[in-house]
Amino acid sequence: MDLESRLRLADDVPAVEEFLASAAGRLHRRDQDPDGLFWAEVQPRNGERAAFVARIEWTVYPHRPPSLVFVESVGASTTGEPSVWPGANGYRCGPNDVCKPFTAEGQQLHPEWGTGPHAWRSTGNPFLYVVENLQGDIDRVDGRRAG
């Protein structure tokens, strides 16, 4: 990750941490992880279900959306277990991707999202935008899991 990406990401992280904390979630960054890799614990706002752990990896910030998958725990590498994925539309544990306009996987699968209302927005705080979308999608299904 280039220096500009690291600096801009560092500027936007505090707002992401604050947002997640407001819903009893948390953002993790481990020393051994490469630059741009974060683990977000996203707690459903209904409080009745366990948190999801999203692995969010940025390559160029803020100009490209992150790769986003769900894992069992912070630092885990496996993503194919349905019980760690939200049961929301576009969250696909089978192919291990989140097919949404705010992810690298979604943008790659849908080149038509490169322009128009689904185009990646690199203004404001894109990291916060991604996490707000995650929280919203998880809350819409009351924290239900895929499996």
WONOR-V74428 format. One line per field, one symbol per residue. psi: psi as a letter, one per 30 degrees, with the letter a starting at -180 (. if undefined). burial: + if it has 16 or more other ideal C-beta (glycine too) atoms within 10 Angstrom, else -. A space follows every 10 residues. Layout:
psi = ???
burial = ???
This chain:
psi = kleeeeeeee efeeeeeeee efggakkkjk efklkfklkk jjkkffffll lljkjjjkej kgfkllkklk lelkfkfkff jeffklglkf jjfdghljil fgleeeeefi fffflafgkk kglbieeeee eeeeeeeeef ghgkle.
burial = ----+--++- -++--++-++ --+-++++-- ----++++++ +++++---+- +++++++++- ++--++++++ +--+------ ---+++++-- +++---++++ +++++++--- --+------+ ----++++++ +-+++-+++- +-+-++-
